[in-house]
């Protein structure tokens, strides 16, 4: 969206809002998912994990919104850009490590740390400093995704993979488009939103890995989900070009 210069359009703002909601929805999913396979202790484990997660997230938000901004303001007074960057990175990594020690996902902690940092008046400076690191880690992420992708698996299951990818792209476009229309957005905006959100998000890798690690997602299912996710993400620029044409009208 930023590269195409369309972040200020109505459809783009709706898409960004839906993407944020999707990312937030991952938090309860990562809390619930590890306990799905435990039939006997599912209820007690789920309740325990939910209580721990809620208490931790509440503590991080309450303490972080008061402590972290004050700490960043003090660091800014020292006029050390390097120290400011280290403090921001340490906040994300530190909270992520703490959530991991509590049995939750590292990604949840890092995500919550970002939410806390966004409440600071120094959030724009923090984002500008962290952006180069984000780009580097984003590159590493997609390299790792490429290493997980198995072309031989695609060749061996070409029909199944093509069908599922088509269902994902068409189904998600339709669902998101209908939802946007139901919320009162008119003209071409709902269908632009649908086409823009037709791919599977990157957090699906975290969910799939959690399910695979818990032993209640078979390897074949994991491989199929991984392959279809990568292909839907690879098709995103093509779909982007389609709705970019609609955007001109």
C-alpha atoms as one frame of an Amber mdcrd trajectory, in Angstrom:
protein
   0.000   0.000   0.000   2.796   2.392   0.915   4.794   1.551  -2.207   1.758
   2.215  -4.378   0.993   5.486  -2.586  -2.547   4.390  -1.715  -2.474   4.293
   2.098  -4.760   7.335   2.344  -7.608   5.871   0.277 -10.767   4.604   1.939
 -10.246   0.989   0.868  -6.644   1.023   2.105  -7.655   2.381   5.520 -10.284
  -0.349   5.843  -7.708  -2.991   4.870  -5.192  -1.722   7.413  -7.865  -1.778
  10.119  -8.836  -5.363   9.270  -5.180  -6.435   9.232  -4.686  -5.002  12.720
  -7.770  -6.883  13.939  -6.431 -10.094  12.381  -3.131  -9.648  14.221  -4.947
  -9.022  17.508  -7.060 -12.154  16.953  -3.861 -14.212  16.935  -3.318 -13.484
  20.635  -6.295 -15.533  21.968  -5.657 -18.149  19.267  -2.118 -18.737  20.533
  -3.462 -19.033  24.077  -6.178 -21.538  23.129  -4.389 -23.592  20.463  -1.802
 -25.423  22.635  -4.635 -26.874  24.753  -6.885 -28.051  21.929  -5.202 -31.446
  21.687  -5.405 -32.165  25.432  -8.864 -33.706  25.754  -8.615 -34.580  29.447
  -7.147 -31.359  30.779  -8.372 -29.069  28.046 -10.755 -27.032  30.198  -8.467
 -26.606  33.198  -5.416 -25.958  31.004  -7.300 -23.455  28.884  -8.635 -21.604
  31.925  -5.182 -21.539  33.510  -3.525 -20.309  30.328  -6.226 -17.685  29.784
  -5.863 -16.361  33.334  -2.073 -16.222  33.059  -2.254 -14.527  29.670  -4.866
 -11.988  30.786  -2.974 -11.167  33.992   0.328 -10.838  32.181  -1.040  -8.708
  29.351  -2.844  -6.459  31.828   0.324  -6.056  33.890   2.405  -5.277  30.818
  -0.087  -2.680  29.616  -0.516  -1.025  33.024   3.181  -1.001  33.906   4.461
  -0.463  30.384   2.307   2.555  29.582   3.660   4.280  32.685   7.205   2.978
  33.017   8.348   2.627  29.418   7.458   6.145  28.194   9.186   7.664  31.232
  12.265   5.537  30.579  12.359   6.541  26.918  12.012  10.228  27.817  14.990
   9.937  30.159  17.069   8.230  27.485  16.157  10.955  24.980  17.554  13.559
  27.381  20.928  11.806  27.157  20.889  12.485  23.401  22.100   9.001  22.534
  20.301   7.662  19.460  22.076   4.307  19.766  20.963   3.870  23.385  17.403
   4.774  22.418  17.407   2.108  19.703  18.833  -0.487  22.085  16.151   0.364
  24.675  13.339  -0.051  22.146  14.693  -3.381  20.887  15.313  -4.574  24.460
  11.703  -3.774  25.368  10.361  -5.926  22.531  12.783  -8.809  23.039  12.496
  -8.643  26.835   8.706  -8.770  26.942   8.735 -11.500  24.297  11.185 -13.592
  26.331   9.072 -13.124  29.448   5.927 -14.325  27.688   7.837 -17.352  26.432
   8.928 -18.203  29.980   5.286 -18.034  31.057   4.367 -20.618  28.435   2.945
 -18.177  25.905   4.196 -17.297  22.456   7.260 -15.079  22.023   5.353 -13.316
  19.241   2.567 -12.309  21.646   5.030 -10.545  23.958   6.751  -8.699  21.146
   3.397  -7.664  19.700   2.165  -6.372  23.074   5.438  -4.496  23.582   4.815
  -2.757  20.266   1.297  -1.816  21.370   2.681  -0.364  24.594   5.356   1.576
  22.724   2.734   2.983  20.364   1.130   4.785  23.328   4.298   6.778  23.971
   4.738  10.260  22.535   8.085   8.980  21.243   6.478   6.190  19.204   7.222
   7.874  15.861  10.905   8.201  16.693  10.981   4.595  17.938   9.360   3.396
  14.715  11.763   5.342  12.511  14.741   3.888  14.398  13.423   0.324  14.364
  12.295   0.338  10.719  15.721  -0.689   9.320  15.817  -3.624  11.758  12.258
  -4.522  10.807  13.240  -4.609   7.151  16.242  -6.833   7.891  14.212  -9.267
   9.992  11.433  -9.164   7.406  13.974 -10.212   4.810  15.195 -13.032   7.066
  11.591 -14.092   7.643  10.825 -14.426   3.948  14.140 -16.177   3.322  13.160
 -18.726   5.975   9.729 -19.075   4.366  11.395 -19.740   1.027  13.566 -22.401
   2.636  10.459 -24.107   4.017   8.783 -24.137   0.615   9.161 -27.471  -1.165
   8.645 -27.278  -4.964   8.598 -31.069  -5.176   5.612 -31.149  -2.841   3.812
 -28.717  -5.154   4.546 -30.893  -8.175   3.374 -34.042  -6.403   0.147 -32.413
  -5.166  -0.387 -29.846  -7.926  -4.127 -30.352  -8.287  -4.867 -30.280  -4.573
  -2.641 -27.241  -3.973  -4.110 -25.301  -6.925  -7.664 -26.008  -5.785  -7.018
 -24.936  -2.183  -5.147 -21.773  -3.201  -8.002 -20.845  -5.541 -10.538 -21.449
  -2.763  -8.453 -19.359  -0.334  -8.078 -16.389  -2.686 -11.674 -16.443  -3.944
 -13.196 -17.294  -0.569 -11.305 -14.728   1.455 -11.899 -12.036  -1.163 -15.615
 -12.752  -1.085 -15.847 -12.901   2.714 -13.893  -9.667   3.266 -15.786  -7.931
   0.462 -19.180  -8.928   1.850 -18.157  -7.854   5.363 -16.985  -4.467   4.097
 -20.244  -4.038   2.208 -22.255  -5.041   5.301 -20.549  -2.241   7.241 -21.807
   0.340   4.763 -18.883   0.812   2.388 -20.130   1.303  -1.146 -19.035   1.542
  -4.777 -15.925  -0.548  -5.504 -14.408  -0.233  -2.016 -15.708  -3.591  -0.647
 -14.307  -5.581  -3.565 -11.011  -3.679  -3.494 -10.783  -4.592   0.194 -11.590
  -8.214  -0.610  -8.939  -8.504  -3.313  -6.372  -6.722  -1.126  -6.900  -9.193
   1.736  -7.094 -12.372  -0.337  -3.791 -13.829   0.910  -3.109 -15.674   4.176
  -1.265 -13.574   6.759   2.225 -14.322   8.033   0.969 -15.067  11.551  -0.469
 -18.292  10.130   3.083 -19.698  10.229   3.154 -19.126  13.982  -0.237 -20.807
  14.407   0.702 -23.745  12.181   4.000 -24.245  13.992   2.189 -24.180  17.343
  -0.275 -26.795  16.114   2.506 -28.937  14.665   4.524 -28.658  17.883   1.472
 -29.720  19.904   1.192 -32.893  17.841  -2.420 -32.413  16.744  -1.703 -31.248
  13.201  -0.368 -33.971  10.940   2.758 -33.355   8.915   0.858 -33.672   5.629
  -1.647 -31.075   6.822   1.165 -28.793   7.955   2.997 -29.128   4.628  -0.201
 -28.441   2.687  -1.064 -25.389   4.806   2.490 -24.063   4.540   2.592 -24.494
   0.754  -0.791 -22.871   0.182   0.095 -19.984   2.502   3.352 -19.274   0.669
   1.642 -19.409  -2.718  -1.200 -17.126  -1.617   1.373 -14.611  -0.349   3.304
 -14.884  -3.620   0.100 -14.162  -5.544  -0.570 -11.031  -3.467   1.298  -8.658
  -5.837  -0.722  -9.996  -8.781  -3.980  -9.524  -6.919  -2.717  -6.109  -5.804
  -2.373  -5.136  -9.451  -5.967  -6.162 -10.103  -7.513  -4.056  -7.373  -5.125
  -1.207  -8.183  -6.896  -0.951 -11.528 -10.261  -0.780  -9.805  -8.882   1.920
  -7.502  -8.457   4.303 -10.429 -12.196   4.357 -11.013
